[in-house]
Amino acid sequence: MDKIDVNAIKNAVITISQDETKRTAFAADPVKTIESILGVDLPDELVNTVIKAVKDNLAGKDINDIIASIQQNSGLLDVIKGFFAKK
């Protein structure tokens, strides 16, 4: 399940980073944009993590470094796993 959860976040970051329309939507309403891409209503803790990941990626930080930092926070990863398991 870890790969599915992390890949969902990674794919959302990449989608927003590479799509001008999504970047514009993200700038206007990051929560709605991320939840739309993921197809789920995320708790604030998770959506804020994804927002930070997108901002880091847009600022030039490597996506693999971003995902590695999310994975290092095992407590957050457990929350992500549990949330996506409910989907």
N, C-alpha and C positions, 0 to 999 in steps of 0.2 A: 504493500500500500504506500510506502514512503515515496517510491518513484512516481506513482500516479499523482500524489498530492504535490510534490515538488515540481513535477512537470507541468501541472495545471498553472501554478504560479509562474513558472518560467515562460510558458506559452503566453500568458497574459502580458507579461513584461515585454516579450518580443513583439507581440501583436501591436501593442500600443506604441512601442518604439519605432516600428517600421511602417505604420499606417498613419498618414497625415490627418485623416478624418478622426481616427481614434485619439491621436495626440490632442487635437482640438477639443474633442469631447472630454478627454481626461483633464485638460486645463480648466474647462468649465465646471465639471462635476466628476472628480476622480472616483468617488464611491460608486456612483451609478454606472460609470464606464466599466470599472473593474467587475462589479457584480454582473453586469450585462455580458461581459466576455466569459466569465466563469459560469454563468447560468445559475448562480446561487446568491442568496442574501447572506452576506458575511457579518459576523460580529465585528464590532469596532476594532478589537485587538488584531484580528486577521486582516481586515481591509487596510488598516494603517500600515501593516507590514508590507503588503503588496504595493501600496502607494509609495512607500519609501523605496522599495525595490525598483519601481518604474522610474522614480526621480533619480536614483543612483545610476540607472542604466542610461537615462537621457543625459546625465552629466558625464558620461564616458566610462563609468565603472563597468568592468567585464561582467557579463551575466553569470558566468560560472563562479566568480568571486561572490556575487550577491547571493546566489543559491547556497554556496558553502557557508556563508555567514548565517543564513536562515537555518541550515541543518545543524550548525553548532549550537543553536539554542534549542536543545532537545525538548524543553517544556513547551515551547511554541510549536515545534513540530508535532508533538503529541496532540495539541489542540487542533492543529490543521488536520491531522489524520482522523481524529474523532469527528470533526465537522464534516469532512468529505465522506466519511463512512455513513453518515446520516442521509446523504443525498439520494 
